[in-house]
Every structure is written in structure tokens, then in C-alpha cells.
């Protein structure tokens, strides 16, 4: 999975998690609130993975460009 798809899935999981928490609060379901909190956390983690992948790709690209200029 690429950095962009990780970020998109992470944002979606965060939004769904927040919605679940809101619905859980509205209906008085601690279980649904907890599921929402977990899903939101999963979304944060997915976005962090996407950010890390992007940073690694950028570093590799920068190194490759530097090496290409030296040749």
C-alpha cells in the first residue's frame, strides 16, 4: 500500500471512529464509543505510516537526485 492510500484510509478510519463515538454517546452505548475510539486510533496510526512512507520515499528520491548530479 502506498503512502497516499495509507493516508486516505487513515483519514476515513478517523472520521468513522469519531462518528461511532458520537452515535455511541447519543444512544448511551459505551461499547460503540469504545469501538469508535479504537477505530480513530487506528486511523491515526495509518496516517502516521503513510507519513513515514512518504518521508522515506522523499529521502530516497533526494539521495538519488544527489547521486545523479555527482555522476
LUMGU-546815 format. One record per residue: residue in three letters; chain; z, x, y of N, C-alpha, C in turn. Coordinates in Angstrom, 1 decimal. Atoms other than C-alpha are relative to their C-alpha. Layout:
N
+---------+--------+--------+--------+--------+--------+--------+--------+--------+--------+--------+
| residuo | cadena |    nzz |    nxx |    nyy |   cazz |   caxx |   cayy |    czz |    cxx |    cyy |
+---------+--------+--------+--------+--------+--------+--------+--------+--------+--------+--------+
|     ala |      A |      Z |      X |      Y |      Z |      X |      Y |      Z |      X |      Y |
...
+---------+--------+--------+--------+--------+--------+--------+--------+--------+--------+--------+
***
This chain:
71
+---------+--------+--------+--------+--------+--------+--------+--------+--------+--------+--------+
| residuo | cadena |    nzz |    nxx |    nyy |   cazz |   caxx |   cayy |    czz |    cxx |    cyy |
+---------+--------+--------+--------+--------+--------+--------+--------+--------+--------+--------+
|     unk |      A |    0.0 |    0.8 |   -1.2 |    0.0 |    0.0 |    0.0 |    0.0 |    0.9 |    1.2 |
|     unk |      A |    0.1 |   -0.8 |   -1.2 |   -0.9 |    1.3 |    3.4 |    1.1 |   -0.3 |    1.0 |
|     unk |      A |   -1.0 |    0.1 |   -1.1 |    1.3 |    1.7 |    6.5 |   -0.1 |   -1.4 |    0.7 |
|     unk |      A |    0.2 |    1.2 |   -0.7 |   -0.2 |   -1.3 |    8.2 |    0.4 |   -1.2 |   -0.9 |
|     unk |      A |   -0.3 |    1.2 |    0.9 |    0.2 |   -3.7 |    5.2 |    1.6 |    0.0 |   -0.2 |
|     unk |      A |   -1.5 |    0.0 |    0.1 |    3.9 |   -2.5 |    4.8 |    0.6 |   -0.6 |    1.3 |
|     unk |      A |   -0.5 |    0.6 |   -1.3 |    4.5 |   -3.3 |    8.5 |   -0.2 |   -1.5 |    0.1 |
|     unk |      A |    0.2 |    1.4 |    0.0 |    2.9 |   -6.7 |    8.2 |    0.9 |   -0.8 |   -0.9 |
|     unk |      A |   -0.8 |    0.6 |    0.9 |    4.7 |   -7.6 |    5.1 |    1.5 |    0.0 |    0.4 |
|     unk |      A |   -1.3 |   -0.1 |   -0.5 |    7.9 |   -6.4 |    6.6 |    0.3 |   -1.0 |    1.1 |
|     unk |      A |   -0.2 |    1.0 |   -1.1 |    7.5 |   -8.5 |    9.7 |    0.0 |   -1.4 |   -0.5 |
|     unk |      A |    0.0 |    1.3 |    0.6 |    6.7 |  -11.5 |    7.6 |    1.4 |   -0.3 |   -0.7 |
|     unk |      A |   -1.3 |    0.2 |    0.6 |    9.8 |  -11.0 |    5.5 |    1.2 |   -0.1 |    1.0 |
|     unk |      A |   -1.0 |    0.2 |   -1.0 |   11.9 |  -10.6 |    8.6 |    0.0 |   -1.4 |    0.5 |
|     unk |      A |    0.1 |    1.3 |   -0.5 |   10.6 |  -13.8 |   10.0 |    0.5 |   -1.1 |   -0.9 |
|     unk |      A |   -0.4 |    1.0 |    1.0 |   11.1 |  -15.8 |    6.8 |    1.5 |    0.1 |   -0.2 |
|     unk |      A |   -1.4 |   -0.2 |    0.2 |   14.5 |  -14.3 |    6.4 |    0.8 |   -0.7 |    1.1 |
|     unk |      A |   -0.6 |    0.6 |   -1.1 |   15.5 |  -15.4 |    9.9 |   -0.1 |   -1.5 |   -0.1 |
|     unk |      A |    0.2 |    1.5 |    0.2 |   14.1 |  -18.9 |    9.2 |    1.0 |   -0.5 |   -1.0 |
|     unk |      A |   -0.9 |    0.5 |    1.0 |   16.1 |  -19.2 |    6.0 |    1.4 |    0.0 |    0.5 |
|     unk |      A |   -1.3 |    0.0 |   -0.5 |   19.2 |  -18.2 |    7.8 |    0.3 |   -1.2 |    0.9 |
|     unk |      A |   -0.1 |    1.1 |   -0.9 |   18.6 |  -20.8 |   10.4 |    0.1 |   -1.3 |   -0.7 |
|     unk |      A |    0.0 |    1.2 |    0.8 |   17.9 |  -23.5 |    7.9 |    1.4 |   -0.1 |   -0.8 |
|     unk |      A |   -1.3 |   -0.1 |    0.7 |   21.0 |  -22.4 |    5.9 |    1.1 |   -0.4 |    0.9 |
|     unk |      A |   -1.0 |    0.4 |   -1.0 |   23.1 |  -22.7 |    9.0 |    0.0 |   -1.5 |    0.3 |
|     unk |      A |    0.1 |    1.5 |   -0.4 |   21.7 |  -26.2 |    9.8 |    0.4 |   -0.9 |   -1.1 |
|     unk |      A |   -0.4 |    0.9 |    1.1 |   22.3 |  -27.6 |    6.3 |    1.4 |    0.4 |   -0.6 |
|     unk |      A |   -1.3 |   -0.4 |    0.5 |   25.6 |  -25.7 |    5.7 |   -0.1 |    0.7 |   -1.3 |
|     unk |      A |    0.2 |   -0.7 |    1.2 |   24.2 |  -23.6 |    2.9 |    0.3 |    1.5 |    0.2 |
|     unk |      A |   -0.3 |   -1.4 |   -0.1 |   25.9 |  -20.2 |    2.7 |   -1.0 |    0.8 |   -0.9 |
|     unk |      A |    0.9 |   -0.7 |    0.9 |   23.6 |  -19.3 |   -0.2 |   -1.3 |    0.3 |    0.7 |
|     unk |      A |    1.2 |   -0.1 |   -0.6 |   20.5 |  -19.9 |    1.8 |    0.1 |    1.0 |    1.2 |
|     unk |      A |   -0.3 |   -1.0 |   -1.0 |   22.0 |  -17.9 |    4.7 |    0.0 |    1.4 |   -0.5 |
|     unk |      A |   -0.1 |   -1.3 |    0.6 |   22.7 |  -15.0 |    2.4 |   -1.4 |    0.4 |   -0.5 |
|     unk |      A |    1.3 |   -0.4 |    0.5 |   19.2 |  -15.1 |    0.9 |   -0.9 |    0.4 |    1.2 |
|     unk |      A |    0.7 |   -0.3 |   -1.3 |   17.8 |  -15.1 |    4.5 |    0.4 |    1.4 |    0.5 |
|     unk |      A |   -0.5 |   -1.3 |   -0.5 |   19.9 |  -12.1 |    5.4 |   -0.6 |    1.1 |   -0.9 |
|     unk |      A |    0.5 |   -1.0 |    0.9 |   18.8 |  -10.2 |    2.3 |   -1.5 |    0.2 |    0.3 |
|     unk |      A |    1.4 |   -0.1 |   -0.3 |   15.1 |  -11.0 |    3.0 |   -0.3 |    0.6 |    1.3 |
|     unk |      A |    0.2 |   -0.6 |   -1.3 |   15.4 |  -10.0 |    6.6 |    0.2 |    1.5 |   -0.1 |
|     unk |      A |   -0.2 |   -1.4 |    0.3 |   16.9 |   -6.7 |    5.4 |   -1.1 |    0.7 |   -0.7 |
|     unk |      A |    1.2 |   -0.5 |    0.8 |   14.0 |   -6.2 |    3.0 |   -1.1 |    0.2 |    1.0 |
|     unk |      A |    1.1 |   -0.1 |   -1.0 |   11.6 |   -6.8 |    5.9 |    0.2 |    1.3 |    0.9 |
|     unk |      A |   -0.3 |   -1.2 |   -0.8 |   13.4 |   -4.1 |    8.0 |   -0.4 |    1.3 |   -0.8 |
|     unk |      A |    0.3 |   -1.1 |    0.8 |   13.1 |   -1.7 |    5.1 |   -1.5 |    0.2 |   -0.2 |
|     unk |      A |    1.5 |   -0.2 |    0.1 |    9.4 |   -2.4 |    4.6 |   -0.6 |    0.5 |    1.2 |
|     unk |      A |    0.6 |   -0.5 |   -1.2 |    8.7 |   -1.8 |    8.2 |    0.3 |    1.5 |    0.2 |
|     unk |      A |   -0.4 |   -1.4 |   -0.1 |   10.6 |    1.5 |    8.0 |   -0.9 |    0.8 |   -0.9 |
|     unk |      A |    0.9 |   -0.7 |    0.9 |    8.5 |    2.5 |    5.0 |   -1.4 |    0.2 |    0.7 |
|     unk |      A |    1.3 |    0.0 |   -0.7 |    5.3 |    1.6 |    7.0 |    0.0 |    1.1 |    1.1 |
|     unk |      A |   -0.2 |   -1.0 |   -1.1 |    6.6 |    3.7 |   10.0 |    0.0 |    1.4 |   -0.6 |
|     unk |      A |    0.0 |   -1.4 |    0.6 |    7.3 |    6.7 |    7.7 |   -1.4 |    0.4 |   -0.5 |
|     unk |      A |    1.3 |   -0.4 |    0.5 |    3.9 |    6.5 |    6.0 |   -0.9 |    0.3 |    1.2 |
|     unk |      A |    0.9 |   -0.2 |   -1.2 |    2.2 |    6.3 |    9.5 |    0.3 |    1.4 |    0.6 |
|     unk |      A |   -0.4 |   -1.3 |   -0.6 |    4.2 |    9.3 |   10.7 |   -0.5 |    1.2 |   -0.9 |
|     unk |      A |    0.5 |   -1.0 |    0.9 |    3.3 |   11.3 |    7.6 |   -1.5 |    0.2 |    0.1 |
|     unk |      A |    1.5 |   -0.1 |   -0.2 |   -0.4 |   10.4 |    8.0 |   -0.4 |    0.7 |    1.3 |
|     unk |      A |    0.3 |   -0.6 |   -1.3 |   -0.3 |   11.4 |   11.6 |    0.2 |    1.5 |    0.0 |
|     unk |      A |   -0.3 |   -1.4 |    0.1 |    1.3 |   14.7 |   10.8 |   -1.1 |    0.8 |   -0.8 |
|     unk |      A |    1.1 |   -0.6 |    0.8 |   -1.3 |   15.5 |    8.1 |   -1.3 |    0.1 |    0.8 |
|     unk |      A |    1.2 |    0.0 |   -0.9 |   -4.1 |   14.5 |   10.5 |    0.0 |    1.1 |    1.0 |
|     unk |      A |   -0.2 |   -1.0 |   -1.0 |   -2.7 |   16.7 |   13.2 |   -0.2 |    1.4 |   -0.6 |
|     unk |      A |    0.1 |   -1.3 |    0.7 |   -2.4 |   19.6 |   10.8 |   -1.4 |    0.3 |   -0.4 |
|     unk |      A |    1.4 |   -0.2 |    0.4 |   -5.9 |   19.1 |    9.5 |   -0.9 |    0.3 |    1.2 |
|     unk |      A |    0.7 |   -0.3 |   -1.2 |   -7.3 |   19.0 |   13.0 |    0.2 |    1.4 |    0.6 |
|     unk |      A |   -0.4 |   -1.3 |   -0.5 |   -5.4 |   22.1 |   14.0 |   -0.7 |    1.1 |   -0.9 |
|     unk |      A |    0.6 |   -0.9 |    0.9 |   -6.7 |   23.9 |   10.9 |   -1.5 |    0.1 |    0.2 |
|     unk |      A |    1.4 |    0.0 |   -0.2 |  -10.2 |   22.8 |   11.5 |   -0.4 |    0.7 |    1.3 |
|     unk |      A |    0.3 |   -0.8 |   -1.3 |  -10.1 |   24.2 |   15.1 |    0.1 |    1.5 |   -0.2 |
|     unk |      A |   -0.2 |   -1.4 |    0.2 |   -8.9 |   27.5 |   13.8 |   -1.1 |    0.6 |   -0.9 |
|     unk |      A |    1.1 |   -0.5 |    0.9 |  -11.9 |   27.8 |   11.3 |   -1.1 |    0.2 |    0.9 |
+---------+--------+--------+--------+--------+--------+--------+--------+--------+--------+--------+
***
